[in-house]
């Protein structure tokens, strides 16, 4: 007698910004993976992010454990993008430029209030 085993889709969805999100929520994959890597149990992650279903957390962590290198590559790519964005913002809005512009304002300047 053979029994059919149902397969469940992995509750990870890529949004319009190419960010992988968990269970149809706004919680990014890296949030769940980072919490797990820091020692949080699936139940603790569910407590910290009540919008996530516990079964989705288990499914995502199972996927992560079975595809660790692929997920780590994705996380490194996201970190590189974050670093690049941070550098671009720092260049555009340097602290020196902000300090100089604030020193040019007078005390009666409405922008200083």
C-alpha positions as CSV (number, residue, x, y, z in Angstrom):
1,X,0.0,0.0,0.0
2,X,1.5,3.3,-1.0
3,X,0.6,6.6,0.7
4,X,0.9,9.9,-1.0
5,X,2.7,12.5,1.0
6,X,1.5,16.1,0.6
7,X,4.2,18.7,-0.1
8,X,3.8,22.1,1.4
9,X,5.1,25.3,-0.3
10,X,7.8,27.1,1.6
11,X,6.2,30.3,3.1
12,X,8.8,32.6,1.6
13,X,7.8,35.2,-0.9
14,X,9.9,37.7,-2.8
15,X,8.4,41.2,-2.8
16,X,8.7,43.9,-5.4
17,X,12.1,45.0,-3.9
18,X,13.5,41.5,-4.2
19,X,13.3,41.1,-0.4
20,X,12.3,37.6,0.8
21,X,9.5,37.8,3.3
22,X,8.0,35.1,5.6
23,X,4.5,33.8,5.5
24,X,2.9,36.6,3.5
25,X,4.0,39.2,6.2
26,X,6.4,42.1,6.0
27,X,8.9,40.2,8.2
28,X,12.1,39.6,6.1
29,X,13.8,36.2,6.0
30,X,16.9,37.6,7.5
31,X,15.1,38.5,10.7
32,X,14.0,34.9,11.3
33,X,17.3,33.4,10.3
34,X,19.3,35.9,12.4
35,X,17.2,35.3,15.5
36,X,17.6,31.6,15.0
37,X,21.4,31.9,14.5
38,X,21.5,33.9,17.7
39,X,19.9,31.1,19.6
40,X,16.2,31.9,19.6
41,X,13.8,28.9,19.4
42,X,11.0,29.0,16.8
43,X,8.6,29.6,19.8
44,X,10.6,32.6,20.9
45,X,10.7,34.0,17.4
46,X,6.9,33.6,17.2
47,X,6.6,35.5,20.5
48,X,8.8,38.3,19.2
49,X,7.0,38.4,15.9
50,X,3.3,37.5,16.6
51,X,2.4,38.2,13.0
52,X,4.3,35.0,12.1
53,X,2.7,31.6,12.4
54,X,4.7,29.0,14.3
55,X,4.3,26.4,11.5
56,X,5.7,29.0,9.0
57,X,8.7,29.6,11.2
58,X,9.4,25.9,11.4
59,X,9.0,25.6,7.6
60,X,11.4,28.5,6.9
61,X,14.0,27.2,9.4
62,X,13.8,23.8,7.8
63,X,14.4,25.3,4.4
64,X,17.3,27.4,5.9
65,X,18.9,24.3,7.5
66,X,18.6,22.3,4.2
67,X,19.8,25.2,2.0
68,X,22.1,27.0,4.4
69,X,24.7,28.1,1.8
70,X,22.0,29.5,-0.6
71,X,20.4,31.4,2.2
72,X,23.8,32.7,3.5
73,X,24.6,33.9,-0.1
74,X,21.3,35.8,-0.1
75,X,22.0,37.3,3.3
76,X,25.5,38.4,2.2
77,X,24.0,40.0,-1.0
78,X,21.4,41.9,1.2
79,X,24.3,43.1,3.5
80,X,26.3,44.3,0.5
81,X,23.3,46.2,-0.8
82,X,22.7,47.7,2.7
83,X,26.4,48.7,2.9
84,X,26.3,50.3,-0.5
85,X,23.1,52.2,0.3
86,X,24.6,53.4,3.6
87,X,27.8,54.7,1.8
88,X,25.7,56.5,-0.8
89,X,23.6,58.2,1.9
90,X,26.7,59.1,3.8
91,X,28.3,60.6,0.7
92,X,25.2,62.6,-0.2
93,X,24.5,63.8,3.3
94,X,27.9,64.0,5.0
95,X,28.0,65.1,8.6
96,X,30.4,67.9,7.7
97,X,27.9,69.3,5.2
98,X,25.1,69.1,7.7
99,X,27.1,70.7,10.5
100,X,28.2,73.6,8.2
101,X,24.7,74.3,7.1
102,X,23.4,74.3,10.7
103,X,26.1,76.8,11.7
104,X,24.9,79.2,9.0
105,X,21.5,79.5,10.6
106,X,20.7,82.3,13.0
107,X,18.9,81.7,16.3
108,X,15.8,83.3,14.9
109,X,15.8,81.0,11.9
110,X,12.6,78.9,12.0
111,X,14.5,75.9,10.7
112,X,16.5,75.7,14.0
113,X,13.4,75.4,16.2
